Each structure stands twice: as C-alpha cells, then as structure tokens.
Amino acid sequence: MRSPTTGRRPFLAAALPALAAPALIPRGALGQGGFPNRPVRLVVAFAAGGNSDTMSRLIQPRLSEFLGQPVVVENRAGAGGALAAGQVAGAPADGHTLFFDAASFIIAQFIHRNLPFDYERDFQPVGMVAEVPYILAVTTGTGIRDLKGYLEQAKIARDGLPFGSPGVGNTGHLAGALLAHRSGTKMEHIPYRGGAEVARDLAGGTLPSGYLSLNSLSPVLEAGKARAIALTSGTRMGIESVPTIAESGFPGFDLTSWNAIFCRTGTPEPIRRKLEEAVNFATRDAEVRQRLAAMGATAVPADADRLAARLVSERALVQNLMRDTGISFG
C-alpha cells in the first residue's frame, strides 16, 4: 500500500515554470460573442506562494489559451478573503474580473457581517477547479494510531483535546467541530495562520493533533514526526493508505476543501458559460491535473450548476453546526 505522499511532492517545485511558456490558442476560442475583448483579472483571495495561489497560477496559462486574452492573477489577501471579494464585487459584471476563492467562501458571511456586499447575492459560480481533502494527523509522541485511539484520548482529556487548523472557519476547523459533536467528545480548536504552522507544531510535539492538507503535512509525514489517521473527505481521493472518518465509524462524514472561480452576479449567461468552458479546458489538461495531484488536490469538472447546489448544501451544514454546537466564527 503506497504512502500518502507517493508520486506527489516531486512535481511541486516544477509546477509553475513548466506552464509558463505561451501556448497555442484553441480553434474557435477567439471572437465568441466579443468576449473577452481585454485582459481578464483573476483576483485571488490569498497571498502569493500558498496552495490556492499556486493553483490559480497553474490554470492561468490554460485559461489565457482558451480565452485568447491574457489572464492576470492579482493577489488580494486579507480579512479572510473579504478584500479580494470586495474588489470583484465592485467591478463591472462583464466577466473581465473574476474571484478565485476556497471553501472559506461559505464561512465568510458568518464572519463578516457588515460588508458593503453580500456573498450570496453578489457572486455567481463559474466553476470548481479542484477539491482538497483534509487530513487529521497526530504527532507521533501521542502514540495514537487510528481514529478510535484518538477519540479515546479526547474522552479522557479534561480540558478538551487540542487540534490545530489553518484558521477560523476553514475546512479543518469545521471538521474538528463536527467530529467532536458527532463523537460526543470535547475538543479545543487552535487556529493558525496556515497549514505550514500547524505542521511545524505537530513536528515539534507542541500540538497533539491537527487538520491540514497533504501539501502542508507531507514534510512531517516524511520525517516520521506525525501520523495521518483519517481523511475528512467522503472518499479516499487517491490517498489510499489513510481511511476516511466516514469509514471509521461516522457514516456520511464528508468535508472537503475546494477552490473555485466566481463572477459578479449579473454577468451575461453566455459569458459565464464561456468562462465555465475555459475552466474545464484548464483542468482537463493532463499536466495541470498531474501537478494538482502533486499538491494533494484533485481536478474536478467546473460544473457551475453543481457548484451552486453545493454552496446551498454547505451553507446549510454550517448553519446546522452553529445551531447544534454553539460554534462561532465571529
């Protein structure tokens, strides 16, 4: 059985340079309905160098190739994505300014309640780019080897078993809260500024457990300083050596991080659909798919309608979790 990191990490260093060369424009991509007639801005809700930024730059050349215009990535990190969202919400609804965000898009409305725009009202899905399973990992010093042992430790922890995640309201935070609720255990969330910091404290033994992506976790797994015990996703998504939480006694447990592109509400439907086709063109590229896999991500069909339905169901999940557990993101 292969380890979680097999065949993934060697691609990371080469991801951007190999895709930087200009590509041929697909036949028929130019001049469809006059869009686009100038460069397209892809406003990314994260700082340069992180997972989401890397994904945006992996697909950037392929989007340009399909659309026949440059696609310019602009990083607007800060306020949990609200700065980037505000840039797009204030732009014309003509498809030339797009928003690249992660699953935190769902949580933003529960964190920022006095924004001049509304996440549900002012954005429409263009399509999904990739899904990213989160991994529940423990420091090897705990002696925990599986989810059963983890929950046994949680039940005897007087003040709650601490778990780290890359920030308030991210997929790891939700997964930890949901697992605590469904298992009847007490757990304490420790928010970090990113997955690399969670991995650092796991490796140092100062944090007993954490939820983070494979890309962040791989170095400490390879060093033998942490152990992956469960996936938050409903399926193993190519990480075959790690069971899911659903397989480990909690049927239906399925929380997966994702990255997607959005446009302004009111963007003409033909333009929105053309953008959806461009995203599909980018994520069907074999090299892009391979390098997303190297990051622990799985390329998925854009499918704007399916993403819209997913937003509804995930918002409901968050609302139910807030009601049932008293969890707060503000």
N, C-alpha and C positions, 0 to 999 in steps of 0.2 A: 504494500500500500504506500503510495507516494506521500511525501510530507506536504504541508500546505504551501511551501514556498517553491516546490519543484517546478522548474520551467517558467518562472515568472520574473524574478528580480533581474536576471541578466539583461533584459530589454530596457530597463528603466533609464540607464544613462544615455542610451542612444535614441530615446523616443523622439525628441524634438529635431535634432539635426537631420535625421533621415527623412523627415517630412517637410523640410524647409524649402526644397527645390521647387520651382514653378512646375505646374502640371498642365496638361492639355485640357482645354475646355470641352466638355461633352457635347456632342452634336445635339442641337435643339435647345441647349440651356440658355443661349443668349436671346434677348429680344422677346421673351414671352410676356406679353401684356405690358411692356415698357418697364418692368421691374426686374431687377433693381437698375436704377439709372445713375447711381453713385455708390461710393463705398458703403458697406454695411458695418455698423458698430455693434460689437458683441460685448456688452457690459457685464463683467464678471464680478460676482459678489464676494470675492476672496482675493487675498494678497497673491502676488506673483510667487511661484515656486511650490505652492501646495498642490494637493491632489486635484482639486477642481480646476485650478488654473492650468495644470498640465493637461487635463482632459480637453479644456477649451482650445488649447494650442495644438493638440493632436488633430482635432477635427477642423481647425481653422483653414488649412490649405485645401481640404476637400470641399468645404463649403464655398470657398472662393472659386474653386474649379467648376462647381456646378452652376453657381450664380453668375459667373462671368464678371464679377466685380471683386475688388479687394474686401476681405473681411478683417476688420481691425479690432483686436482684443484690447479692451480697456479695463484695468483692474480698479475697482472702487470698493475696497474692503472697509469694513467698519459698521458698527451698530447692528451686528447680526445680519448683514445683507441689506439693511434698510437704505443705506446710502446709494448703493447700486440700483435698488428698486426705484428710488426717487428719481434718479437720472432718467430711467426708462419711462416712468410714469409721466414725466414732464415733457417727453419728446413727442413729435407727431406720430399718429397711428398710421404710418405708411410702410412699416416693415423694414425700415432702414436702421432702426435702433432696437436691439434685442437684449434680453435679460438672460444670463446664464446663472442658474442657482442650483442649490441642492435641496434635499428633503427638509432642510430648515425653513424653506418657503412656507411649509404648512404651519410651523410654530410661530412664525414672525407676527402674525396677527394677535397672538395671545401674549406676546412680549411687549410689542409697541402698540399702544392703544390710542395715541394722539398724533398719528401721522397725517399729513395732508393728502394721502392717497390710501386706497384700500386694496389689499392683496387679492381678495376675491373679486372685487368689482373691476379693477383697472388692468388686470392681466389675463391674457388668454394663452393656453398651451400651444406651442409649436410642436413640441415632441420630446420624448425621452431620449437621452444619449446613452446612459449606462446605469446599471444597478451595482451597488457595492454592499456585499454582506458585511455585517459587523461580527466580530469575534469576541466572545467572552474568554478572557485569559487570566491566569493567576500566576503570581510569582512562584517559582519552584520551591521557595522556602516554606510555603504553606503546607506542602505535602499533598495538596488536593490534586486528584487525578481525573475527576469527572464531575458532572453537574450534581449528581447525588451527594458526593462528598462536599461540594461547595455549599449546597443548601443545608447540610448538616452543620457546617461551620457557622452559617448565618443564623441558625436557630439557637446556637449557644452563645453568640456574640451579644453581650449585654447592651452595648450601645449601638448595635447595628453593624453589619459587615460593610466596610467602605468599598466603594467601587468608583473608579475614575472614568471620565468620558471627555471627549474634545469640546466640552462646553454645555451650557444650559440649553435644553430643548433639542439637542441633536439626537440622532437615532440611538446612540449608546445610552443616553440619559433616559429616553423613553423605554428602551429595552430593560434597563435595570429596574425602573419603577414598575413596569408591567410584570416582570418576573417576581419581584417582591410581593406584589399584590396577589398574583396567582398562586404563589407558593406559601403565602401566609407568613413570610419572614420579614425581618426588619433590616433594611439596608440604607446606608448613608451615601448620598451622591457627592462626589468631589469633582467639581468642574475644572477643567484645564483649558488652556488656550489652543491646544491642538493635540492630535494623536501622538506626535513625537514626544511630547512631555509626559503623557500617560505611560508610554513605553519606557521612558527613562526611569520613572519611579517604580515601575514593575521590575525593571532590571536591577535597580538599587535595593529592592526589598522594602521600600518605604510605603508602598501601596500594595495591598494584598490582591486586588483584582481590578480589572478594567475592561471596557468595551471599546474597541478601536478597529480600524480597517487592517487588512492584511498588509498593505503597503507600510503602515506605521509599525505594525507588530513584527514583521519579518526579521529585522536585525536582532531582536532579543530572543526570538524563537531559535534562530540560527546559533546564537551564543549560548543557548541552553539555560537562559535566565528566566524564561517564562514558559508556560504551557497553555496551549489552546484547548479549551474544554468544551466549547459549544458555539454554534453559529446562531445568530438571531434570525436568519432568513428561514423561510419555509422549506427550502430545499438546500442541498449542499453546494450548489452553484459552482461545481468544479473543484471544491476543496474537500475531497473525498475522505480524508483521514480524520475530519472533525465532524462529529454528529451535530444535528440541529437541536435546539431547545425543544422543538416540537417532537422530535424523535425520542427525546429524553424524559418524556412524561407530561408534556404540556401541548397536547394536540391543538393545531390551529395557530400556534405562536408564529408570527411572521412579521418581522420588522426589518426592512431592508432600506439602506440609504440609496439615494439616486441622484443623478444630475440631469437637468433638463433645460430646455430653452423656451422662453416665453416672449410674446409680443404684447403690444398695447391692445387693450380692448378697443374694438372699432376698426382694427386693421381689416381691409377688404379680404373676404374669404379666399378669392383666388390667390392673393399674395400669401396669406397664411398657409394655404395648402402647398404653394410652391416652396416655401421655407421648410415645411414638413418633408417634402421630397428631397430637399438639399440635405437635411439632417440624415435621412435614410441613406442617401448616397454616401455620406461621410462615414457612417457607422457600418455600412456593408463592406467597406474597404478592408481587405484581408490584413494589411499591415496595421491599420488602425485597431482592428479587433485584437490582433496579437499583442499590441502594446498596451491596450486597455487591460487585457488579461494579465500582463506583467505587473500591473498595478493592483491586481485583485478585483478588477471590475469586469462586468460582463456587458458587452454591447447589446442593446435591445432595439426593436423597431420603434421608430419615433411615435407613431400612432397617437395623434393629438386627442382623438376622442377617448381612447383608453386612458390616457393620462388625465383627462378632465374627470373621468369617473373615479380614478384613483385618488385625485385630490379630495373629492367629496367623501370617500370612504375613510381616508386617513385623517381628515379633519374631524370626522365623527369619532374615530378611535381616540384622538387626543382629547376631545371634549368629554368622552366617557371616562377616560383615565383621570382627568382632572376632577370629575364629579365623584368617582369611586375612591380615589386615593388622597384627594386634597392637594395633589402636586401643583405647584405654582411655578410659572416661568418668568413672572414679572420681577 
